Amino acid sequence: MDALGRRLIGTWDLLHRDLTTGEEWTGRDTFAWMDGGYFLELRHEEHGKGIKGLMVIGVETRFGAESASEEIVGHWFESTTGNHLDYVWELVGDELTFWLEERDSDSAFKGVFAPDGDSVTGAWRWPGGGYELTMTRVAGESA
């Protein structure tokens, strides 16, 4: 979890491009540690799409559990629709993946950090659609 946080902390400008239509739109993500350092907070907005929300990302110790989960999970709360979705996150080397609902689902983002760590390029894909995504760190916004 710490490695994921170190890579993502800061503000990122987003550029999306629909894989089918080629339509482009922008957005912004801001990642910050929550007090205590156990969870990351992700604030997300897609300009012109009306999508805005918050995700809390971390390993969970569920009620009654003796230890924390092995997987990094994210709970997405979309303030513009009321949707609540769950994700499983993974960082292996420079490869960032997060799946909708469960590991290895057919709805996932897969991207790669640039060598300088200041951009991620990849794509969100799901049955019947998807979009390319480039995340570019806003200058001076790293941890």
C-alpha positions as CSV (number, residue, x, y, z in Angstrom):
1,M,0.0,0.0,0.0
2,D,2.8,2.4,0.8
3,A,4.4,1.9,-2.6
4,L,1.1,2.7,-4.3
5,G,0.6,5.8,-2.2
6,R,4.2,7.1,-2.8
7,R,3.6,6.8,-6.6
8,L,0.2,8.4,-6.7
9,I,0.3,11.2,-4.0
10,G,-0.3,14.6,-5.7
11,T,-2.6,16.1,-8.3
12,W,-2.9,14.7,-11.8
13,D,-4.4,16.2,-15.0
14,L,-6.3,13.6,-17.0
15,L,-6.8,13.2,-20.7
16,H,-9.4,10.6,-21.8
17,R,-10.0,9.4,-25.4
18,D,-13.0,7.1,-26.2
19,L,-11.8,4.0,-27.9
20,T,-14.8,3.9,-30.2
21,T,-15.6,7.5,-31.1
22,G,-12.3,9.2,-30.5
23,E,-14.0,11.9,-28.3
24,E,-11.6,13.5,-25.8
25,W,-12.3,15.1,-22.4
26,T,-10.2,16.2,-19.5
27,G,-10.3,15.7,-15.7
28,R,-8.3,15.9,-12.5
29,D,-7.4,13.4,-9.8
30,T,-5.9,14.4,-6.4
31,F,-4.5,11.7,-4.2
32,A,-3.7,12.4,-0.5
33,W,-3.1,10.3,2.6
34,M,-5.9,10.4,5.1
35,D,-5.0,11.1,8.7
36,G,-3.3,8.1,10.2
37,G,-1.7,7.0,6.9
38,Y,-3.8,3.8,6.4
39,F,-5.9,5.0,3.5
40,L,-5.5,7.1,0.4
41,E,-8.2,9.6,-0.5
42,L,-8.8,10.1,-4.3
43,R,-10.9,13.1,-5.4
44,H,-11.9,12.7,-9.1
45,E,-13.6,14.9,-11.6
46,E,-14.2,14.5,-15.3
47,H,-14.8,17.9,-16.9
48,G,-17.8,18.1,-19.3
49,K,-19.0,14.6,-18.3
50,G,-20.6,15.5,-14.9
51,I,-18.6,12.8,-13.1
52,K,-17.3,13.7,-9.7
53,G,-16.6,11.6,-6.6
54,L,-14.3,10.3,-3.9
55,M,-12.5,6.9,-3.5
56,V,-11.0,5.6,-0.3
57,I,-8.2,3.2,-1.1
58,G,-6.3,0.8,1.3
59,V,-6.1,-2.6,2.9
60,E,-9.1,-3.3,5.1
61,T,-9.5,-5.0,8.4
62,R,-13.2,-6.0,8.4
63,F,-15.2,-6.2,11.6
64,G,-14.3,-9.4,13.4
65,A,-11.3,-10.1,11.1
66,E,-8.0,-11.0,12.8
67,S,-5.9,-9.3,10.1
68,A,-6.1,-6.9,7.2
69,S,-6.9,-8.0,3.7
70,E,-4.1,-8.9,1.3
71,E,-5.6,-6.9,-1.5
72,I,-5.7,-3.2,-1.8
73,V,-9.3,-2.2,-2.3
74,G,-11.0,1.1,-3.3
75,H,-14.5,2.2,-2.4
76,W,-15.8,4.7,-5.0
77,F,-18.6,7.1,-4.1
78,E,-19.9,9.1,-7.1
79,S,-21.4,12.2,-5.8
80,T,-23.1,13.1,-9.1
81,T,-25.1,9.8,-9.4
82,G,-25.1,8.1,-6.0
83,N,-23.2,5.1,-7.4
84,H,-21.0,3.1,-5.0
85,L,-18.5,0.8,-6.7
86,D,-15.6,-1.4,-5.4
87,Y,-12.2,-1.8,-7.0
88,V,-9.1,-4.0,-6.5
89,W,-5.8,-2.1,-7.0
90,E,-2.4,-3.5,-7.8
91,L,1.0,-2.0,-8.4
92,V,3.7,-4.3,-9.8
93,G,6.9,-2.4,-10.7
94,D,5.7,0.4,-13.0
95,E,2.4,-1.4,-13.9
96,L,-0.8,0.0,-12.3
97,T,-4.0,-2.0,-12.6
98,F,-7.4,-1.7,-10.9
99,W,-10.3,-3.9,-11.6
100,L,-14.0,-3.2,-11.1
101,E,-15.5,-5.3,-8.3
102,E,-12.9,-8.1,-8.3
103,R,-9.4,-9.1,-9.4
104,D,-9.2,-10.2,-13.0
105,S,-12.7,-8.9,-13.9
106,D,-13.2,-7.9,-17.6
107,S,-13.6,-4.3,-16.5
108,A,-10.2,-2.8,-15.6
109,F,-7.7,0.0,-16.0
110,K,-4.2,-1.1,-17.0
111,G,-1.5,1.5,-17.2
112,V,2.3,2.1,-17.0
113,F,4.2,4.8,-15.1
114,A,6.8,6.7,-17.2
115,P,10.4,6.3,-16.0
116,D,10.2,9.7,-14.3
117,G,7.0,8.7,-12.5
118,D,5.2,11.9,-13.6
119,S,2.8,10.3,-16.1
120,V,0.7,7.1,-16.4
121,T,-0.6,5.9,-19.8
122,G,-3.1,3.1,-20.3
123,A,-6.7,2.3,-20.9
124,W,-9.9,1.5,-19.1
125,R,-11.7,-1.4,-20.9
126,W,-15.0,-3.1,-20.3
127,P,-17.2,-5.3,-22.4
128,G,-18.4,-3.1,-25.3
129,G,-16.2,0.0,-24.6
130,G,-13.4,1.8,-23.0
131,Y,-11.1,4.8,-23.2
132,E,-7.5,5.6,-23.3
133,L,-6.3,7.5,-20.2
134,T,-3.1,9.6,-19.7
135,M,-2.5,11.0,-16.3
136,T,0.1,13.7,-16.0
137,R,1.3,14.9,-12.6
138,V,0.8,18.6,-12.0
139,A,4.2,20.2,-11.4
140,G,5.1,20.6,-7.8
141,E,2.3,18.2,-6.6
142,S,4.3,15.1,-5.7
143,A,4.7,13.8,-2.1
